[in-house]
């Protein structure tokens, strides 16, 4: 898929609509399954507790990420968030308490 990105917007909880202008001038619409992700950093035992609380509502995965430029890989909690639910999950994490760890 090569060309110029003209527009992208969500069309469902887990899908985006991408308008692309191809090199030959054609403009095409592509629908792509995708959800925004956030990464939660903290002590591993606290991440496990948080994952147990959130796992019934969100797609979660423990992944390795560089937290600081040039730093080593660390285990973080990846949370896929359906469009329109960023404030909801932020409130949930704060309501859990001990949010200083997250």
C-alpha positions as CSV (number, residue, x, y, z in Angstrom):
1,X,0.0,0.0,0.0
2,X,1.9,3.1,-1.2
3,X,0.6,6.6,-1.7
4,X,-0.3,9.6,0.3
5,X,-2.5,9.5,3.3
6,X,-5.4,11.9,2.9
7,X,-7.6,11.1,5.9
8,X,-8.1,8.6,8.6
9,X,-11.0,8.4,11.1
10,X,-12.6,5.7,13.3
11,X,-15.7,3.9,11.9
12,X,-16.3,1.5,14.7
13,X,-14.8,0.6,18.1
14,X,-11.9,-1.3,16.5
15,X,-11.7,-0.1,12.9
16,X,-10.5,2.9,11.0
17,X,-11.2,4.2,7.5
18,X,-8.1,5.3,5.6
19,X,-8.3,7.4,2.4
20,X,-5.2,7.0,0.3
21,X,-4.2,8.8,-3.0
22,X,-2.1,6.3,-5.0
23,X,0.9,7.2,-7.0
24,X,-1.2,6.8,-10.2
25,X,-3.7,9.4,-8.9
26,X,-6.5,7.0,-7.8
27,X,-8.1,7.7,-4.5
28,X,-9.0,4.6,-2.5
29,X,-10.7,3.8,0.8
30,X,-9.2,1.1,3.0
31,X,-10.8,-0.2,6.1
32,X,-8.3,-1.5,8.7
33,X,-8.8,-3.2,12.0
34,X,-7.0,-1.1,14.6
35,X,-7.4,0.2,18.1
36,X,-5.3,2.8,20.0
37,X,-3.0,1.4,22.6
38,X,-1.6,2.8,25.9
39,X,1.3,1.4,27.8
40,X,1.2,1.3,31.6
41,X,4.6,1.2,33.4
42,X,5.1,0.2,37.0
43,X,6.3,-2.5,39.4
44,X,5.4,-5.9,37.8
45,X,3.3,-7.1,40.7
46,X,1.2,-3.9,40.4
47,X,0.8,-4.4,36.6
48,X,-0.4,-7.9,37.2
49,X,-3.0,-6.7,39.7
50,X,-4.1,-4.0,37.2
51,X,-4.3,-6.5,34.4
52,X,-6.5,-8.8,36.5
53,X,-8.9,-5.9,37.1
54,X,-9.0,-4.7,33.4
55,X,-8.8,-8.0,31.6
56,X,-12.6,-8.5,31.5
57,X,-13.1,-5.2,29.7
58,X,-10.0,-4.7,27.5
59,X,-7.5,-6.6,25.4
60,X,-4.3,-6.7,27.4
61,X,-0.8,-8.0,26.8
62,X,2.5,-7.8,28.6
63,X,5.1,-6.5,26.2
64,X,8.7,-5.3,26.2
65,X,9.3,-1.6,25.5
66,X,12.1,0.9,25.9
67,X,10.8,3.4,28.5
68,X,13.7,5.8,28.2
69,X,15.8,6.6,25.2
70,X,18.9,4.3,25.2
71,X,17.5,2.4,28.2
72,X,17.0,-1.3,28.4
73,X,13.7,-3.1,27.6
74,X,11.2,-3.2,30.4
75,X,8.0,-5.2,30.8
76,X,4.9,-3.0,30.4
77,X,1.2,-3.6,30.2
78,X,-0.2,-2.8,26.7
79,X,-3.9,-1.9,26.8
80,X,-5.9,-1.7,23.6
81,X,-8.6,0.9,24.0
82,X,-11.7,1.1,21.8
83,X,-12.3,4.5,20.3
84,X,-14.1,6.9,22.6
85,X,-13.0,5.1,25.9
86,X,-9.8,6.9,26.8
87,X,-11.4,8.9,29.6
88,X,-13.2,5.9,30.8
89,X,-10.1,3.8,31.3
90,X,-8.2,6.7,32.8
91,X,-10.9,7.1,35.4
92,X,-10.9,3.3,36.1
93,X,-7.2,3.3,36.7
94,X,-7.5,6.3,39.0
95,X,-10.5,4.8,40.9
96,X,-8.6,1.6,41.5
97,X,-6.3,3.5,43.9
98,X,-2.5,3.2,44.2
99,X,-2.5,5.0,40.9
100,X,0.9,6.4,41.8
101,X,2.3,3.1,40.6
102,X,0.8,3.4,37.2
